[in-house]
Amino acid sequence: LLATHQIGCSELVKNIELVAEQFPGDEDMWVRYEARSRALLPELRPRELVRVLLALQRCRRACPPLLQDVEEILARPGAMEQWHPVDLAGVARALSKHACVNPEVWAQILQTATSEKMRNWLNPRQVAQILLGVLRAEELIEEKGLAQADASLLLLLAASRRLGRASPPDIVALTSCLALAPLADRAAPEFLPALVEALPSHIFRIPEAGLCRMLAALRMLVQATTGCGPVFQEVVGAVSGELAVRAGRGGLSEPQVLDTLSHMVFFREHHILIREDCATQVARALWKQVPVLELSELERAEAVATEMRRWEEPELKQVAEDVLVECGETRKCLARVQE
């Protein structure tokens, strides 16, 4: 490993992976690889650069100069023009894990991703990985011009045209991207109809945690956009309806039930239709879970049930009342345990 002057590109990558795994804190070792990598890094293939980035993630404190060298290569104009989409998405994901805050690198990634050739080549998962990386970087840098809203919009729209071929995790990730995107208002009119078409064949395969993430993203979208039309209502209805079915079967954890009801209350306050039977089903699931809630969760349950008690539907009001009574009984039990 110490004979760094004798190694070529493939050996450099393998050795960096080995050193990162076996000697992550050995600064002398990293000094040797820093010197050799300066000569070889520009010659590495895209996939090898991704492997180097992922290896360096294990030892960020010991090797900042080497990481900086990789970022400098990626920041060069046109550095990623001829890359395969897999490598472009892989670099975005790896840099996001590194919490990379170099705006020039992210600008190059976005510029490459939104070129006409790459936009037609990227699949929904790769679009989601690139967009999430850019949006997270923007939060870290606190430089709102970084995400280049128009570029993010182009990526989202390109993915929306292929949502039917997306996997359930991709649909969840892209919905989250839409809520975070700087120009959600402009992306939503094309993305949401594509989502409505894709959901019937995918929603049953989305896990409970993914459905909760989607409902939270849709809630953020209400705050980010100026209006919510019938298509948006249809998406909210589909996601909340599926969560209600899962809650009825006992498939949601206590936090997931509380989150779902909290989102339902929020949507109703903003005049977005939530079906009575869906809300009732989730509220009943909460009523069954009250005896095992922790104190902080009890407080949330009481707050949600208090809001639901103001609704007009008699059955919903009754279930909300039952939840409040059960919360009171559980509080007494907790007080006796504490004594």
C-alpha positions as CSV (number, residue, x, y, z in Angstrom):
1,L,0.0,0.0,0.0
2,L,2.9,2.4,0.7
3,A,4.4,1.9,-2.8
4,T,2.1,4.5,-4.3
5,H,4.5,5.6,-7.1
6,Q,4.1,2.2,-8.8
7,I,0.4,2.0,-9.1
8,G,-2.0,2.9,-12.0
9,C,-5.6,4.1,-12.1
10,S,-7.4,0.9,-11.2
11,E,-4.9,0.1,-8.4
12,L,-5.3,3.6,-7.0
13,V,-9.1,3.1,-6.7
14,K,-8.7,-0.3,-5.1
15,N,-6.1,0.9,-2.7
16,I,-8.0,4.0,-1.7
17,E,-11.0,1.7,-0.9
18,L,-8.8,-0.6,1.1
19,V,-7.1,2.3,3.1
20,A,-10.5,3.9,3.8
21,E,-11.7,0.6,5.2
22,Q,-8.6,-0.6,7.1
23,F,-6.7,2.7,8.0
24,P,-9.2,5.5,7.8
25,G,-7.4,7.7,10.4
26,D,-3.8,7.2,9.1
27,E,-2.9,10.7,8.0
28,D,0.6,9.7,6.8
29,M,-0.9,7.1,4.5
30,W,-3.3,9.7,3.1
31,V,-0.5,12.2,2.4
32,R,1.1,9.6,0.2
33,Y,-2.1,8.9,-1.7
34,E,-2.8,12.6,-2.0
35,A,0.5,13.1,-3.9
36,R,-0.1,10.1,-6.2
37,S,-3.8,10.8,-6.8
38,R,-3.1,14.4,-8.1
39,A,-1.4,12.8,-11.1
40,L,-4.0,10.0,-11.6
41,L,-7.4,11.4,-10.6
42,P,-8.0,13.3,-13.9
43,E,-7.5,10.0,-15.8
44,L,-10.0,8.0,-13.7
45,R,-13.2,6.9,-15.4
46,P,-16.5,8.3,-14.0
47,R,-17.4,5.1,-12.2
48,E,-14.0,5.0,-10.6
49,L,-14.4,8.6,-9.3
50,V,-17.8,7.6,-7.8
51,R,-16.0,4.7,-6.0
52,V,-13.3,7.0,-4.7
53,L,-16.0,9.4,-3.4
54,L,-17.9,6.6,-1.6
55,A,-14.6,5.3,-0.1
56,L,-13.6,8.8,1.2
57,Q,-17.0,9.1,2.9
58,R,-15.7,6.7,5.6
59,C,-12.8,9.0,6.6
60,R,-13.7,12.5,5.8
61,R,-11.7,14.0,8.6
62,A,-8.4,12.4,7.6
63,C,-8.4,13.2,3.9
64,P,-10.0,16.6,3.1
65,P,-7.3,17.5,0.4
66,L,-8.0,14.4,-1.6
67,L,-11.7,15.1,-1.5
68,Q,-11.1,18.6,-2.6
69,D,-9.0,17.3,-5.5
70,V,-12.0,15.2,-6.7
71,E,-14.3,18.2,-6.3
72,E,-12.0,20.4,-8.4
73,I,-12.0,17.8,-11.2
74,L,-15.8,17.7,-11.2
75,A,-16.2,21.5,-11.1
76,R,-14.3,21.9,-14.5
77,P,-16.6,23.1,-17.3
78,G,-17.8,20.2,-19.4
79,A,-16.2,17.6,-17.0
80,M,-19.3,15.4,-17.0
81,E,-20.7,16.0,-20.5
82,Q,-19.9,12.5,-21.8
83,W,-20.9,10.7,-18.6
84,H,-23.5,7.9,-18.4
85,P,-26.6,8.8,-16.4
86,V,-25.8,6.1,-13.8
87,D,-22.4,7.8,-13.1
88,L,-24.0,11.3,-13.0
89,A,-26.6,10.2,-10.5
90,G,-24.0,8.2,-8.5
91,V,-21.8,11.3,-8.2
92,A,-24.7,13.4,-7.0
93,R,-25.7,10.8,-4.4
94,A,-22.1,10.4,-3.2
95,L,-21.5,14.2,-3.0
96,S,-24.8,14.6,-1.1
97,K,-23.5,12.0,1.5
98,H,-20.3,14.1,1.8
99,A,-22.5,17.2,2.4
100,C,-20.6,18.8,-0.5
101,V,-21.0,22.6,-0.4
102,N,-19.1,23.5,-3.6
103,P,-21.6,25.4,-5.7
104,E,-19.5,25.0,-8.9
105,V,-19.7,21.2,-8.7
106,W,-23.5,21.3,-8.3
107,A,-23.8,23.8,-11.1
108,Q,-21.9,21.4,-13.4
109,I,-24.1,18.5,-12.4
110,L,-27.3,20.4,-13.1
111,Q,-25.9,21.8,-16.3
112,T,-25.1,18.3,-17.5
113,A,-28.3,16.8,-16.3
114,T,-30.5,19.4,-18.0
115,S,-28.8,19.1,-21.4
116,E,-31.3,17.8,-24.0
117,K,-29.4,14.5,-24.5
118,M,-29.1,13.7,-20.8
119,R,-32.6,14.8,-19.9
120,N,-34.1,12.3,-22.3
121,W,-31.7,9.6,-21.0
122,L,-32.1,9.9,-17.2
123,N,-34.7,7.7,-15.6
124,P,-36.9,8.8,-12.7
125,R,-34.7,7.3,-10.0
126,Q,-31.6,9.2,-11.4
127,V,-33.6,12.4,-11.6
128,A,-34.6,12.0,-8.0
129,Q,-31.1,11.3,-6.8
130,I,-29.7,14.4,-8.7
131,L,-32.5,16.7,-7.5
132,L,-32.4,15.6,-3.9
133,G,-28.6,16.2,-3.9
134,V,-29.0,19.7,-5.4
135,L,-31.8,20.7,-3.0
136,R,-29.9,19.4,0.1
137,A,-26.8,21.2,-1.0
138,E,-28.8,24.4,-1.5
139,E,-30.0,24.1,2.2
140,L,-26.4,23.7,3.4
141,I,-24.9,26.5,1.3
142,E,-27.8,28.9,2.0
143,E,-27.4,30.3,-1.4
144,K,-30.8,30.2,-3.0
145,G,-29.6,30.8,-6.5
146,L,-27.7,27.5,-6.6
147,A,-30.6,25.1,-7.4
148,Q,-31.2,27.2,-10.6
149,A,-35.0,26.7,-10.4
150,D,-35.5,26.4,-14.1
151,A,-33.0,23.5,-14.3
152,S,-34.7,21.7,-11.5
153,L,-38.0,22.3,-13.2
154,L,-36.7,20.8,-16.4
155,L,-35.5,17.7,-14.6
156,L,-38.8,17.2,-12.8
157,L,-40.8,17.6,-15.9
158,A,-38.6,15.1,-17.8
159,A,-39.2,12.5,-15.0
160,S,-42.9,13.2,-14.9
161,R,-43.3,12.0,-18.5
162,R,-41.9,8.6,-17.5
163,L,-43.6,8.2,-14.1
164,G,-45.5,5.1,-15.3
165,R,-42.2,3.3,-15.5
166,A,-41.0,4.5,-12.1
167,S,-40.6,2.2,-9.1
168,P,-42.6,3.0,-5.9
169,P,-39.4,4.5,-4.1
170,D,-38.8,6.8,-7.1
171,I,-42.4,8.1,-7.0
172,V,-42.0,8.9,-3.3
173,A,-38.6,10.6,-3.9
174,L,-39.9,12.7,-6.8
175,T,-43.0,13.8,-4.9
176,S,-40.6,14.9,-2.1
177,C,-38.5,16.7,-4.7
178,L,-41.6,18.5,-6.1
179,A,-42.4,19.9,-2.6
180,L,-38.8,21.1,-2.1
181,A,-38.3,22.5,-5.7
182,P,-37.9,26.3,-5.9
183,L,-40.6,26.5,-8.7
184,A,-43.1,23.9,-7.4
185,D,-45.9,26.1,-8.7
186,R,-44.7,25.7,-12.3
187,A,-43.8,22.0,-12.0
188,A,-47.0,20.8,-10.3
189,P,-49.4,21.3,-13.3
190,E,-47.5,18.7,-15.3
191,F,-46.2,16.5,-12.5
192,L,-49.4,15.9,-10.6
193,P,-51.5,14.6,-13.6
194,A,-48.7,12.1,-14.3
195,L,-48.7,11.1,-10.7
196,V,-52.5,10.5,-10.8
197,E,-52.0,8.2,-13.7
198,A,-49.1,6.3,-12.1
199,L,-50.6,5.9,-8.6
200,P,-53.3,3.2,-9.3
201,S,-50.7,0.7,-10.5
202,H,-48.1,1.6,-7.9
203,I,-49.7,2.7,-4.7
204,F,-50.3,-0.8,-3.3
205,R,-46.5,-1.4,-3.5
206,I,-45.5,1.8,-1.7
207,P,-44.6,0.9,2.0
208,E,-46.3,2.8,4.8
209,A,-43.3,5.0,5.5
210,G,-43.3,6.1,1.8
211,L,-47.0,6.9,1.9
212,C,-46.4,9.0,5.0
213,R,-43.6,10.8,3.3
214,M,-45.8,11.5,0.2
215,L,-48.6,12.9,2.4
216,A,-46.1,15.2,4.2
217,A,-44.7,16.3,0.8
218,L,-48.2,17.1,-0.4
219,R,-48.8,19.2,2.8
220,M,-45.6,21.1,2.0
221,L,-46.8,21.6,-1.5
222,V,-50.0,23.3,-0.2
223,Q,-47.7,25.8,1.6
224,A,-45.4,26.3,-1.5
225,T,-48.0,26.7,-4.2
226,T,-50.8,29.3,-4.8
227,G,-53.6,26.9,-5.3
228,C,-54.7,23.2,-5.2
229,G,-57.0,22.1,-7.9
230,P,-59.0,18.9,-8.5
231,V,-55.9,16.9,-9.6
232,F,-54.1,17.8,-6.3
233,Q,-57.2,16.8,-4.4
234,E,-57.2,13.5,-6.3
235,V,-53.6,12.7,-5.3
236,V,-54.3,13.6,-1.6
237,G,-57.4,11.4,-1.7
238,A,-55.6,8.5,-3.2
239,V,-52.7,8.6,-0.7
240,S,-54.8,9.3,2.4
241,G,-57.3,6.6,1.3
242,E,-54.5,4.0,1.0
243,L,-53.1,5.0,4.4
244,A,-56.6,4.6,5.9
245,V,-56.8,1.1,4.5
246,R,-53.4,0.2,6.0
247,A,-54.4,1.8,9.4
248,G,-57.6,-0.3,9.4
249,R,-55.5,-3.4,9.0
250,G,-53.2,-2.4,11.9
251,G,-50.3,-1.7,9.5
252,L,-49.4,1.8,10.7
253,S,-47.1,2.4,13.7
254,E,-48.3,4.9,16.4
255,P,-46.2,7.8,15.0
256,Q,-47.5,7.1,11.5
257,V,-51.1,7.1,12.6
258,L,-50.5,10.4,14.4
259,D,-48.8,12.0,11.4
260,T,-51.5,10.8,9.1
261,L,-54.3,12.3,11.2
262,S,-52.3,15.5,11.7
263,H,-52.0,15.9,7.9
264,M,-55.7,15.1,7.4
265,V,-56.6,17.9,9.9
266,F,-54.3,20.3,8.0
267,F,-55.8,19.5,4.6
268,R,-59.3,20.0,6.0
269,E,-58.4,23.3,7.4
270,H,-57.2,24.3,3.9
271,H,-60.5,23.1,2.3
272,I,-59.0,20.0,0.7
273,L,-61.4,17.2,0.8
274,I,-60.6,14.3,3.2
275,R,-63.3,11.5,3.0
276,E,-65.1,10.9,6.3
277,D,-64.7,7.1,6.2
278,C,-60.9,7.5,5.7
279,A,-60.5,9.9,8.6
280,T,-62.7,7.7,10.8
281,Q,-60.7,4.6,10.0
282,V,-57.4,6.3,11.0
283,A,-59.0,7.8,14.1
284,R,-60.2,4.4,15.2
285,A,-56.7,3.0,14.7
286,L,-55.4,5.8,17.0
287,W,-58.1,5.0,19.6
288,K,-56.8,1.4,19.7
289,Q,-53.2,2.6,20.1
290,V,-53.8,5.2,22.8
291,P,-53.0,2.8,25.8
292,V,-49.4,2.3,24.5
293,L,-48.6,5.9,23.6
294,E,-45.8,7.8,25.3
295,L,-46.6,11.1,27.1
296,S,-45.4,13.3,24.1
297,E,-47.5,11.2,21.7
298,L,-50.5,11.4,24.1
299,E,-50.3,15.2,23.9
300,R,-50.3,15.0,20.1
301,A,-53.2,12.6,20.1
302,E,-55.2,14.9,22.3
303,A,-54.5,17.9,20.1
304,V,-55.5,16.1,16.9
305,A,-58.7,14.6,18.5
306,T,-59.7,18.1,19.8
307,E,-59.5,19.4,16.3
308,M,-61.5,16.5,14.9
309,R,-64.2,17.0,17.5
310,R,-65.0,20.3,15.8
311,W,-65.9,18.6,12.5
312,E,-69.5,18.2,11.4
313,E,-69.7,14.4,10.8
314,P,-71.3,12.7,13.9
315,E,-69.4,9.5,13.6
316,L,-66.0,11.3,13.4
317,K,-66.9,13.5,16.4
318,Q,-67.8,10.4,18.4
319,V,-64.5,8.6,17.6
320,A,-62.6,11.8,18.5
321,E,-64.5,11.9,21.8
322,D,-63.6,8.3,22.4
323,V,-59.9,9.1,21.7
324,L,-60.0,11.9,24.2
325,V,-61.6,9.7,26.9
326,E,-59.0,7.0,26.3
327,C,-56.2,9.6,26.5
328,G,-57.6,10.7,29.9
329,E,-57.6,7.1,31.2
330,T,-54.1,6.5,29.9
331,R,-52.8,9.7,31.6
332,K,-54.3,8.4,34.9
333,C,-52.5,5.0,34.4
334,L,-49.2,6.8,33.7
335,A,-49.6,9.0,36.8
336,R,-50.2,5.9,39.0
337,V,-47.1,4.2,37.5
338,Q,-45.0,7.3,38.3
339,E,-46.3,7.3,41.9
